[in-house]
Amino acid sequence: MKPKIVVYVFPGTNSEDETKRALEACELDVALVRSDDKTSTAKNADGFVLPGGFAHEDRVRAGAVAAHDRAMDVVVEAAEKGKPVLGICNGAQVLLESGLVPGTSKARRPSAAFAPNIPGGRFRCVHTYVRLMIDPSRSPLLSALPKAAVIPAWVAHGEGRLAAALDELARIERDHLAFAYSAADGDVNPDAVPNGSALGAAGLINEAGNVLAIMPHPERDAWAFMHRYDLIAARTSQEALRPSGGIALFQSFAKAFA
């Protein structure tokens, strides 16, 4: 049987379909489940993905209200049992606000957050690359990736700047920094950071390695047709439908269930 994955849909979520498509391409059984669902679908899931969007209109802070939604009770319980959990963009914000990532405090007691971008809290929508900063063996969600893997993705957020107390940033840099923004060749440098994120952080992992929060959208660079028009205009339809670099993260996530 295929692993059963729940993609939670909160009021304001808008990236569930692309995320579902990427997961299904990796041979996973995926269900879109509303956060107010009363069935047992979520409780019986093998893993969870929190997609992008603007859950509960990003009131208070991005992800803050959704982190206290009762739907997250199931996710917290699953994460504590070691089930794989992936949060993308708004989903990553929810995971930080819920305290599951970096996981240095108790659940619902966040120790870090994704704050408004620098400069000026402006929404950024740009193509980017992220480099794997930990050994892939550190996490079952990342173990299928090569060391220092570089993954293309799209930044699309107004609040993606990692912010935390200095001692917490030191802990994150030492143990929880999964991905950093980079150039296409994997060079990690300040010019590659689109939002002023501390440590150049694009993704964080918890101590157990089963919960990953990543701010850019790899599902938006999962197939060639998602590239700029001038880069794909001359390609055949088959070439346009070939998998692209972003699918690698979902393939690695799927292999965690093996």
TORKOL-4160 file (C-alpha; in steps of 0.2 Angstrom, whole numbers, padded with zeros to 4 digits, m for minus):
258
<pt num="1" X="0000" Y="0000" Z="0000"/>
<pt num="2" X="0005" Y="0018" Z="m0003"/>
<pt num="3" X="0009" Y="0029" Z="0012"/>
<pt num="4" X="m0006" Y="0040" Z="0016"/>
<pt num="5" X="m0002" Y="0058" Z="0016"/>
<pt num="6" X="m0013" Y="0072" Z="0022"/>
<pt num="7" X="m0011" Y="0089" Z="0015"/>
<pt num="8" X="m0020" Y="0101" Z="0027"/>
<pt num="9" X="m0031" Y="0115" Z="0019"/>
<pt num="10" X="m0034" Y="0130" Z="0031"/>
<pt num="11" X="m0045" Y="0145" Z="0027"/>
<pt num="12" X="m0033" Y="0155" Z="0016"/>
<pt num="13" X="m0022" Y="0140" Z="0010"/>
<pt num="14" X="m0019" Y="0142" Z="m0009"/>
<pt num="15" X="m0005" Y="0130" Z="m0014"/>
<pt num="16" X="m0013" Y="0113" Z="m0010"/>
<pt num="17" X="m0016" Y="0107" Z="m0028"/>
<pt num="18" X="0002" Y="0109" Z="m0033"/>
<pt num="19" X="0008" Y="0101" Z="m0018"/>
<pt num="20" X="m0004" Y="0086" Z="m0020"/>
<pt num="21" X="0002" Y="0084" Z="m0038"/>
<pt num="22" X="0020" Y="0084" Z="m0033"/>
<pt num="23" X="0017" Y="0071" Z="m0019"/>
<pt num="24" X="0007" Y="0060" Z="m0030"/>
<pt num="25" X="0021" Y="0060" Z="m0043"/>
<pt num="26" X="0032" Y="0052" Z="m0030"/>
<pt num="27" X="0019" Y="0038" Z="m0028"/>
<pt num="28" X="0011" Y="0044" Z="m0012"/>
<pt num="29" X="m0008" Y="0042" Z="m0008"/>
<pt num="30" X="m0013" Y="0060" Z="m0005"/>
<pt num="31" X="m0029" Y="0067" Z="0003"/>
<pt num="32" X="m0033" Y="0086" Z="0004"/>
<pt num="33" X="m0041" Y="0088" Z="0021"/>
<pt num="34" X="m0049" Y="0104" Z="0027"/>
<pt num="35" X="m0044" Y="0109" Z="0044"/>
<pt num="36" X="m0062" Y="0108" Z="0051"/>
<pt num="37" X="m0064" Y="0090" Z="0045"/>
<pt num="38" X="m0072" Y="0078" Z="0057"/>
<pt num="39" X="m0068" Y="0062" Z="0049"/>
<pt num="40" X="m0053" Y="0050" Z="0055"/>
<pt num="41" X="m0043" Y="0053" Z="0039"/>
<pt num="42" X="m0030" Y="0064" Z="0047"/>
<pt num="43" X="m0028" Y="0053" Z="0062"/>
<pt num="44" X="m0025" Y="0038" Z="0051"/>
<pt num="45" X="m0012" Y="0047" Z="0040"/>
<pt num="46" X="0006" Y="0041" Z="0039"/>
<pt num="47" X="0013" Y="0059" Z="0036"/>
<pt num="48" X="0008" Y="0077" Z="0034"/>
<pt num="49" X="0011" Y="0091" Z="0023"/>
<pt num="50" X="0006" Y="0109" Z="0027"/>
<pt num="51" X="0006" Y="0119" Z="0010"/>
<pt num="52" X="0008" Y="0137" Z="0006"/>
<pt num="53" X="m0005" Y="0152" Z="0007"/>
<pt num="54" X="m0011" Y="0164" Z="0020"/>
<pt num="55" X="m0019" Y="0153" Z="0033"/>
<pt num="56" X="m0032" Y="0163" Z="0043"/>
<pt num="57" X="m0027" Y="0178" Z="0033"/>
<pt num="58" X="m0010" Y="0178" Z="0042"/>
<pt num="59" X="m0018" Y="0187" Z="0057"/>
<pt num="60" X="m0007" Y="0192" Z="0071"/>
<pt num="61" X="0008" Y="0184" Z="0062"/>
<pt num="62" X="0010" Y="0172" Z="0048"/>
<pt num="63" X="0005" Y="0155" Z="0054"/>
<pt num="64" X="0001" Y="0160" Z="0072"/>
<pt num="65" X="m0018" Y="0157" Z="0071"/>
<pt num="66" X="m0016" Y="0141" Z="0061"/>
<pt num="67" X="m0003" Y="0134" Z="0074"/>
<pt num="68" X="m0017" Y="0134" Z="0087"/>
<pt num="69" X="m0030" Y="0127" Z="0076"/>
<pt num="70" X="m0037" Y="0111" Z="0083"/>
<pt num="71" X="m0031" Y="0102" Z="0067"/>
<pt num="72" X="m0014" Y="0105" Z="0073"/>
<pt num="73" X="m0017" Y="0094" Z="0088"/>
<pt num="74" X="m0016" Y="0079" Z="0076"/>
<pt num="75" X="0000" Y="0085" Z="0068"/>
<pt num="76" X="0008" Y="0089" Z="0084"/>
<pt num="77" X="0004" Y="0071" Z="0091"/>
<pt num="78" X="0010" Y="0063" Z="0074"/>
<pt num="79" X="0026" Y="0073" Z="0075"/>
<pt num="80" X="0030" Y="0068" Z="0093"/>
<pt num="81" X="0027" Y="0050" Z="0087"/>
<pt num="82" X="0040" Y="0052" Z="0073"/>
<pt num="83" X="0029" Y="0053" Z="0058"/>
<pt num="84" X="0036" Y="0064" Z="0044"/>
<pt num="85" X="0029" Y="0082" Z="0043"/>
<pt num="86" X="0034" Y="0094" Z="0030"/>
<pt num="87" X="0029" Y="0113" Z="0030"/>
<pt num="88" X="0031" Y="0124" Z="0014"/>
<pt num="89" X="0030" Y="0143" Z="0015"/>
<pt num="90" X="0015" Y="0146" Z="0025"/>
<pt num="91" X="0016" Y="0128" Z="0032"/>
<pt num="92" X="0034" Y="0132" Z="0037"/>
<pt num="93" X="0027" Y="0147" Z="0047"/>
<pt num="94" X="0014" Y="0137" Z="0055"/>
<pt num="95" X="0027" Y="0124" Z="0061"/>
<pt num="96" X="0038" Y="0137" Z="0069"/>
<pt num="97" X="0023" Y="0145" Z="0077"/>
<pt num="98" X="0018" Y="0128" Z="0084"/>
<pt num="99" X="0035" Y="0125" Z="0091"/>
<pt num="100" X="0038" Y="0109" Z="0081"/>
<pt num="101" X="0053" Y="0117" Z="0072"/>
<pt num="102" X="0066" Y="0120" Z="0078"/>
<pt num="103" X="0058" Y="0110" Z="0092"/>
<pt num="104" X="0069" Y="0117" Z="0106"/>
<pt num="105" X="0054" Y="0122" Z="0116"/>
<pt num="106" X="0038" Y="0114" Z="0120"/>
<pt num="107" X="0024" Y="0112" Z="0107"/>
<pt num="108" X="0014" Y="0129" Z="0105"/>
<pt num="109" X="0029" Y="0138" Z="0113"/>
<pt num="110" X="0038" Y="0145" Z="0098"/>
<pt num="111" X="0057" Y="0149" Z="0100"/>
<pt num="112" X="0059" Y="0156" Z="0083"/>
<pt num="113" X="0048" Y="0164" Z="0069"/>
<pt num="114" X="0048" Y="0169" Z="0051"/>
<pt num="115" X="0046" Y="0188" Z="0053"/>
<pt num="116" X="0043" Y="0202" Z="0039"/>
<pt num="117" X="0055" Y="0202" Z="0025"/>
<pt num="118" X="0069" Y="0215" Z="0025"/>
<pt num="119" X="0068" Y="0228" Z="0018"/>
<pt num="120" X="0051" Y="0235" Z="0023"/>
<pt num="121" X="0041" Y="0219" Z="0024"/>
<pt num="122" X="0038" Y="0218" Z="0006"/>
<pt num="123" X="0031" Y="0203" Z="m0003"/>
<pt num="124" X="0045" Y="0194" Z="m0013"/>
<pt num="125" X="0042" Y="0183" Z="m0028"/>
<pt num="126" X="0058" Y="0177" Z="m0035"/>
<pt num="127" X="0066" Y="0161" Z="m0041"/>
<pt num="128" X="0079" Y="0155" Z="m0030"/>
<pt num="129" X="0090" Y="0140" Z="m0025"/>
<pt num="130" X="0093" Y="0132" Z="m0008"/>
<pt num="131" X="0108" Y="0122" Z="m0002"/>
<pt num="132" X="0107" Y="0107" Z="0010"/>
<pt num="133" X="0117" Y="0112" Z="0025"/>
<pt num="134" X="0116" Y="0096" Z="0035"/>
<pt num="135" X="0122" Y="0079" Z="0032"/>
<pt num="136" X="0107" Y="0070" Z="0023"/>
<pt num="137" X="0108" Y="0056" Z="0036"/>
<pt num="138" X="0103" Y="0068" Z="0049"/>
<pt num="139" X="0085" Y="0067" Z="0043"/>
<pt num="140" X="0075" Y="0053" Z="0035"/>
<pt num="141" X="0066" Y="0066" Z="0025"/>
<pt num="142" X="0082" Y="0072" Z="0017"/>
<pt num="143" X="0092" Y="0055" Z="0017"/>
<pt num="144" X="0089" Y="0052" Z="m0002"/>
<pt num="145" X="0097" Y="0069" Z="m0006"/>
<pt num="146" X="0116" Y="0070" Z="m0010"/>
<pt num="147" X="0127" Y="0080" Z="0002"/>
<pt num="148" X="0126" Y="0099" Z="m0001"/>
<pt num="149" X="0111" Y="0096" Z="m0013"/>
<pt num="150" X="0105" Y="0112" Z="m0022"/>
<pt num="151" X="0087" Y="0113" Z="m0025"/>
<pt num="152" X="0078" Y="0126" Z="m0036"/>
<pt num="153" X="0062" Y="0134" Z="m0029"/>
<pt num="154" X="0052" Y="0150" Z="m0029"/>
<pt num="155" X="0051" Y="0163" Z="m0015"/>
<pt num="156" X="0033" Y="0169" Z="m0013"/>
<pt num="157" X="0031" Y="0177" Z="0004"/>
<pt num="158" X="0031" Y="0193" Z="0014"/>
<pt num="159" X="0036" Y="0185" Z="0031"/>
<pt num="160" X="0051" Y="0173" Z="0028"/>
<pt num="161" X="0065" Y="0181" Z="0038"/>
<pt num="162" X="0071" Y="0169" Z="0052"/>
<pt num="163" X="0071" Y="0179" Z="0068"/>
<pt num="164" X="0076" Y="0172" Z="0085"/>
<pt num="165" X="0086" Y="0177" Z="0101"/>
<pt num="166" X="0105" Y="0176" Z="0098"/>
<pt num="167" X="0107" Y="0160" Z="0109"/>
<pt num="168" X="0093" Y="0152" Z="0099"/>
<pt num="169" X="0101" Y="0157" Z="0083"/>
<pt num="170" X="0117" Y="0149" Z="0089"/>
<pt num="171" X="0107" Y="0133" Z="0092"/>
<pt num="172" X="0099" Y="0133" Z="0076"/>
<pt num="173" X="0115" Y="0136" Z="0066"/>
<pt num="174" X="0123" Y="0122" Z="0075"/>
<pt num="175" X="0109" Y="0109" Z="0075"/>
<pt num="176" X="0094" Y="0114" Z="0065"/>
<pt num="177" X="0099" Y="0124" Z="0049"/>
<pt num="178" X="0093" Y="0112" Z="0035"/>
<pt num="179" X="0093" Y="0124" Z="0020"/>
<pt num="180" X="0101" Y="0140" Z="0016"/>
<pt num="181" X="0098" Y="0152" Z="0001"/>
<pt num="182" X="0112" Y="0150" Z="m0011"/>
<pt num="183" X="0117" Y="0153" Z="m0029"/>
<pt num="184" X="0114" Y="0140" Z="m0043"/>
<pt num="185" X="0131" Y="0133" Z="m0040"/>
<pt num="186" X="0128" Y="0131" Z="m0021"/>
<pt num="187" X="0138" Y="0146" Z="m0015"/>
<pt num="188" X="0130" Y="0152" Z="0001"/>
<pt num="189" X="0132" Y="0171" Z="0002"/>
<pt num="190" X="0122" Y="0186" Z="0008"/>
<pt num="191" X="0118" Y="0191" Z="m0010"/>
<pt num="192" X="0108" Y="0175" Z="m0012"/>
<pt num="193" X="0096" Y="0179" Z="0003"/>
<pt num="194" X="0080" Y="0187" Z="m0004"/>
<pt num="195" X="0073" Y="0192" Z="0013"/>
<pt num="196" X="0086" Y="0196" Z="0026"/>
<pt num="197" X="0084" Y="0179" Z="0035"/>
<pt num="198" X="0096" Y="0176" Z="0049"/>
<pt num="199" X="0109" Y="0164" Z="0045"/>
<pt num="200" X="0103" Y="0165" Z="0027"/>
<pt num="201" X="0090" Y="0151" Z="0033"/>
<pt num="202" X="0078" Y="0144" Z="0020"/>
<pt num="203" X="0073" Y="0129" Z="0030"/>
<pt num="204" X="0074" Y="0121" Z="0048"/>
<pt num="205" X="0073" Y="0104" Z="0054"/>
<pt num="206" X="0069" Y="0097" Z="0072"/>
<pt num="207" X="0080" Y="0087" Z="0083"/>
<pt num="208" X="0073" Y="0070" Z="0078"/>
<pt num="209" X="0074" Y="0075" Z="0059"/>
<pt num="210" X="0056" Y="0071" Z="0055"/>
<pt num="211" X="0049" Y="0088" Z="0054"/>
<pt num="212" X="0055" Y="0100" Z="0041"/>
<pt num="213" X="0050" Y="0118" Z="0038"/>
<pt num="214" X="0055" Y="0126" Z="0021"/>
<pt num="215" X="0050" Y="0144" Z="0016"/>
<pt num="216" X="0053" Y="0143" Z="m0003"/>
<pt num="217" X="0041" Y="0133" Z="m0014"/>
<pt num="218" X="0050" Y="0118" Z="m0022"/>
<pt num="219" X="0033" Y="0112" Z="m0029"/>
<pt num="220" X="0033" Y="0127" Z="m0040"/>
<pt num="221" X="0049" Y="0121" Z="m0049"/>
<pt num="222" X="0044" Y="0103" Z="m0050"/>
<pt num="223" X="0042" Y="0102" Z="m0069"/>
<pt num="224" X="0050" Y="0110" Z="m0083"/>
<pt num="225" X="0034" Y="0119" Z="m0089"/>
<pt num="226" X="0035" Y="0130" Z="m0073"/>
<pt num="227" X="0051" Y="0138" Z="m0079"/>
<pt num="228" X="0051" Y="0155" Z="m0088"/>
<pt num="229" X="0042" Y="0155" Z="m0105"/>
<pt num="230" X="0058" Y="0160" Z="m0114"/>
<pt num="231" X="0067" Y="0145" Z="m0107"/>
<pt num="232" X="0054" Y="0132" Z="m0112"/>
<pt num="233" X="0046" Y="0140" Z="m0128"/>
<pt num="234" X="0056" Y="0129" Z="m0140"/>
<pt num="235" X="0054" Y="0113" Z="m0131"/>
<pt num="236" X="0042" Y="0099" Z="m0135"/>
<pt num="237" X="0027" Y="0095" Z="m0125"/>
<pt num="238" X="0037" Y="0080" Z="m0118"/>
<pt num="239" X="0052" Y="0090" Z="m0113"/>
<pt num="240" X="0040" Y="0103" Z="m0104"/>
<pt num="241" X="0032" Y="0090" Z="m0094"/>
<pt num="242" X="0049" Y="0082" Z="m0088"/>
<pt num="243" X="0052" Y="0083" Z="m0069"/>
<pt num="244" X="0062" Y="0098" Z="m0063"/>
<pt num="245" X="0074" Y="0101" Z="m0049"/>
<pt num="246" X="0061" Y="0105" Z="m0036"/>
<pt num="247" X="0054" Y="0087" Z="m0037"/>
<pt num="248" X="0069" Y="0080" Z="m0028"/>
<pt num="249" X="0063" Y="0086" Z="m0011"/>
<pt num="250" X="0047" Y="0077" Z="m0013"/>
<pt num="251" X="0056" Y="0061" Z="m0019"/>
<pt num="252" X="0066" Y="0062" Z="m0004"/>
<pt num="253" X="0051" Y="0065" Z="0007"/>
<pt num="254" X="0043" Y="0050" Z="m0001"/>
<pt num="255" X="0058" Y="0038" Z="0002"/>
<pt num="256" X="0057" Y="0042" Z="0021"/>
<pt num="257" X="0042" Y="0030" Z="0022"/>
<pt num="258" X="0052" Y="0016" Z="0015"/>
